[in-house]
Amino acid sequence: MVSTLGLATVSWAQETPPPAAPEGTEAAAPAHVEAVPPVNMLDAGFHDLYSLDFKGGRERFLSYQKLDPDDPMGKAAEAASYLYEEFNAKGIFTSEFFLNDEKFLGGASGSPAENRNDAFLVANRAARDMANARLRTDPRDRQGLLVLTMTDGMEADYDALIVKKQMAALGLTKQADAEALRLLAVDPNAEDAYMALGAANYIIGCLPGYKRAFLWFGGVHGDRQRGMDQLQRTAEHGHYLKPFAKAWLALACEREHQPDRARQLLAELAAEFPANPLFARELALLTSPPDGKP
């Protein structure tokens, strides 16, 4: 959540199949070549999400699913579009939320029933089922392991931050942790995996000491610095989740009183995603705090 790849927007012309050959003539290219999905469609969809164009990103992900119905990443990306949209609506990735312990550790405003996101749950669980099906055939399937890590990590975030089911979130965090380690054993360069690990380590590490002690008995450990180090790996070398890790890490740096590092990350995000006003707004708040202090 893998070498660093740009998230350049893909022209819809690339996604439109070529016109059919005139009757009685042979097609210019074999059918299997025409059926290959555009390489950058998922990248472009995630770029849309980070630009807050959730509908546009979702349309790309749905098109990708039609072109490659066996790849669970298409359905996982659709799930991400619903979750990121709700995060945006609830102000999750703002300093107002992230720097307030009551909000950050207690969850978004609204009751669990009001916050329930069925579209996310349906897409996320479908992606998980597809990934598990691949892994039953090949337990070392890289794409299956990556999708499991992402889906369990996203649902853990959903449980903790949106519907306030902390114990359910911890169970999914343990699963995501184990799956990420399996993925990294297969592909040490799959650094999107560190997103789930880093977020879990950081959140748990921020809990009060008595809660962390309780979780240790349940086999759940947390370490704020380790979490930030893991987020840094995805922020530097991730693929689909690189901007997500950068945003999370920037706000974690603010919590840890590292404003220079936070400013650098937010400046990079604002430059890469100019259509997203959130990054520019957070950068402005950090650069010119309300109290006038540097």
C-alpha positions in Angstrom: 0.0 0.0 0.0 6.0 -1.5 -4.7 8.1 1.1 -6.1 6.9 4.7 -6.2 4.6 5.3 -9.1 3.0 8.6 -10.1 -0.7 8.9 -9.9 -1.1 10.8 -13.2 -4.6 11.2 -14.5 -5.5 8.8 -17.3 -7.4 10.1 -20.3 -10.8 8.5 -20.7 -9.8 7.9 -24.3 -7.4 5.2 -23.1 -10.4 3.5 -21.5 -12.6 3.5 -24.6 -12.2 0.3 -26.6 -11.2 0.7 -30.2 -14.0 0.6 -32.8 -14.9 -2.8 -34.2 -13.3 -3.8 -37.5 -15.6 -3.6 -40.6 -17.5 -6.8 -41.3 -15.5 -9.3 -43.2 -12.1 -8.0 -42.1 -9.9 -9.1 -39.3 -9.4 -7.1 -36.2 -6.1 -5.2 -36.0 -5.1 -6.7 -32.6 -5.9 -10.0 -30.8 -8.9 -9.9 -28.5 -6.8 -10.7 -25.5 -4.8 -7.5 -26.0 -7.9 -5.4 -26.3 -9.3 -6.9 -23.0 -6.3 -5.8 -20.9 -7.4 -3.1 -18.5 -5.7 0.3 -18.8 -2.6 0.1 -16.6 -3.2 3.4 -14.8 -6.9 3.2 -14.2 -6.6 2.4 -10.6 -3.9 5.0 -10.1 -6.1 7.6 -11.7 -9.0 6.6 -9.5 -7.0 7.0 -6.3 -5.8 10.3 -7.6 -9.4 11.4 -7.9 -10.1 10.3 -4.3 -7.2 12.3 -2.9 -8.5 15.3 -5.0 -11.9 14.8 -3.2 -13.6 13.7 -6.5 -15.1 10.6 -4.9 -17.7 10.1 -7.7 -15.1 10.3 -10.4 -12.8 7.9 -8.6 -15.7 5.5 -8.0 -16.6 5.5 -11.7 -13.0 4.5 -12.7 -13.0 1.7 -10.1 -16.3 0.4 -11.4 -15.0 0.5 -15.0 -11.9 -1.4 -13.9 -14.1 -4.1 -12.2 -15.8 -4.7 -15.5 -12.5 -5.0 -17.4 -10.8 -7.2 -14.8 -13.6 -8.8 -12.6 -11.1 -11.3 -11.0 -8.9 -8.6 -9.4 -10.1 -7.9 -5.9 -8.3 -4.6 -5.9 -11.0 -3.0 -8.0 -13.6 -3.8 -5.3 -11.2 -2.7 -2.5 -10.7 0.6 -4.3 -14.4 1.1 -4.5 -14.7 0.5 -0.8 -11.9 3.0 -0.2 -13.9 5.6 -2.1 -16.9 5.3 0.3 -14.7 5.3 3.4 -12.6 8.3 2.3 -15.8 10.2 1.4 -17.1 9.6 4.9 -13.8 10.6 6.4 -14.0 13.8 4.5 -17.6 14.5 5.6 -16.7 13.8 9.2 -13.6 15.9 9.1 -11.3 13.0 10.2 -8.2 14.3 8.4 -8.2 17.7 9.9 -6.1 19.0 12.8 -9.3 19.9 14.6 -10.1 16.2 14.8 -6.7 14.7 14.9 -5.3 16.9 17.7 -8.3 16.5 19.9 -7.9 13.4 22.1 -11.6 13.2 22.8 -12.4 13.1 19.0 -9.3 11.2 17.9 -9.6 8.4 20.5 -13.4 8.6 20.8 -14.6 8.6 17.2 -16.5 10.9 14.9 -19.6 12.8 15.8 -22.9 11.1 15.4 -24.3 7.8 16.7 -23.1 4.4 15.2 -26.5 4.0 13.5 -26.3 7.5 12.0 -22.8 6.9 10.8 -23.3 3.3 9.4 -22.0 3.1 5.8 -23.6 0.1 4.1 -22.0 0.8 0.7 -18.5 0.7 2.3 -19.3 -2.5 4.2 -20.7 -4.3 1.2 -17.8 -3.4 -1.1 -15.2 -4.1 1.5 -16.5 -7.5 2.4 -16.9 -8.4 -1.3 -13.2 -7.5 -1.8 -12.2 -9.6 1.2 -14.1 -12.6 -0.2 -12.5 -12.3 -3.6 -9.0 -12.0 -1.9 -9.6 -15.1 0.2 -10.8 -17.0 -2.9 -7.4 -16.2 -4.5 -5.5 -17.2 -1.4 -7.3 -20.6 -1.2 -5.7 -21.3 -4.6 -2.3 -19.8 -3.8 -1.6 -18.8 -0.2 1.2 -16.6 -1.4 -0.8 -14.6 -3.9 0.5 -11.1 -3.5 -2.6 -9.3 -4.7 -4.8 -11.3 -2.4 -2.6 -10.6 0.6 -2.5 -6.9 -0.3 -6.2 -6.6 -0.6 -6.8 -8.4 2.7 -4.4 -6.1 4.5 -6.2 -3.1 3.0 -9.7 -4.3 3.6 -9.1 -5.3 7.2 -7.2 -2.1 7.8 -10.0 0.0 6.4 -12.7 -1.7 8.4 -10.6 -1.3 11.5 -10.4 2.4 10.9 -14.2 2.4 10.1 -14.9 0.6 13.4 -12.7 2.8 15.5 -13.3 6.2 14.0 -16.8 6.1 12.5 -19.0 3.6 14.4 -17.0 3.6 17.6 -16.5 -0.1 18.0 -13.0 -0.1 19.5 -12.9 -3.8 20.4 -14.0 -4.9 16.9 -11.4 -2.5 15.5 -8.7 -4.1 17.6 -9.6 -7.6 16.4 -9.3 -6.4 12.7 -6.1 -4.6 13.5 -4.6 -7.9 14.7 -5.7 -9.5 11.5 -4.4 -6.7 9.3 -1.1 -6.8 11.2 -0.7 -10.6 10.5 -1.7 -10.2 6.9 0.7 -7.4 6.3 3.6 -9.5 7.7 2.6 -12.3 5.4 2.5 -9.9 2.4 5.9 -8.5 3.3 7.3 -12.0 3.6 6.2 -12.6 0.0 7.1 -9.2 -1.3 9.3 -7.0 0.9 8.7 -4.1 -1.5 4.9 -4.0 -1.0 5.2 -1.0 1.3 1.5 -0.1 1.2 1.3 -2.8 3.9 2.9 -0.5 6.4 -0.1 1.9 6.2 -2.3 -0.5 8.3 0.5 -1.4 10.6 1.6 2.2 11.2 -1.9 3.6 11.8 -2.7 0.8 14.3 0.6 1.2 16.1 0.1 5.0 16.3 -3.5 5.0 17.5 -2.9 2.3 20.1 0.2 4.0 21.2 -1.8 7.2 21.9 -4.2 5.5 24.3 -3.8 6.1 28.0 -1.4 3.7 29.7 -4.0 1.7 31.6 -5.8 0.9 28.3 -2.5 -0.1 26.6 -1.7 -2.4 29.5 -5.1 -4.1 29.1 -4.5 -4.5 25.3 -1.1 -6.1 25.9 -2.9 -9.0 27.6 -5.0 -9.4 24.5 -1.9 -9.5 22.3 -2.4 -6.1 20.8 0.7 -3.8 21.1 1.1 -0.2 20.3 4.1 2.1 19.8 3.7 5.6 18.6 7.2 6.0 17.2 7.2 2.7 15.5 3.8 3.6 14.0 5.2 6.8 12.6 8.3 5.0 11.2 5.9 2.6 9.4 3.8 5.4 8.1 6.9 7.0 6.8 7.8 3.9 4.8 4.4 4.1 3.0 4.7 7.9 2.6 8.0 7.4 0.9 7.7 4.2 -1.1 4.0 3.3 -1.1 1.8 3.1 -4.2 -2.0 3.4 -3.8 -1.8 4.5 -0.2 1.2 6.9 -0.4 -0.8 10.1 -0.1 -3.1 8.6 2.6 0.0 7.8 4.7 1.4 11.3 4.1 -1.7 12.9 5.3 -1.9 10.6 8.4 1.8 11.2 9.1 1.5 15.0 8.8 -1.2 15.1 11.4 0.7 12.6 13.6 3.7 15.0 13.4 1.5 17.8 14.6 0.5 15.7 17.6 4.1 15.0 18.3 5.1 18.7 18.1 7.1 18.2 14.8 5.7 21.2 12.9 8.5 21.4 10.3 8.0 17.8 9.2 4.2 18.3 9.1 4.6 21.4 7.0 6.8 19.6 4.5 4.4 16.7 4.1 1.4 19.1 3.7 3.2 21.2 1.2 3.9 18.1 -0.9 0.3 17.0 -0.7 -1.0 20.5 -1.6 1.3 20.7 -4.6 0.3 17.2 -5.8 -3.4 17.6 -5.3 -4.3 21.3 -5.9 -8.0 20.5 -6.3 -8.1 19.4 -2.6 -8.5 22.5 -0.5 -8.0 20.5 2.7 -4.2 20.1 2.4 -3.8 23.8 1.6 -6.0 24.8 4.5 -4.1 22.6 7.0 -0.8 23.9 5.7 -2.0 27.5 6.2 -3.2 26.8 9.7 0.2 25.3 10.6 2.1 28.1 8.9 0.0 30.9 10.5 -1.5 29.6 13.8 -4.4 31.6 15.2 -2.4 32.7 18.2 0.2 34.3 16.0 3.0 32.2 17.4 5.6 30.6 14.9 
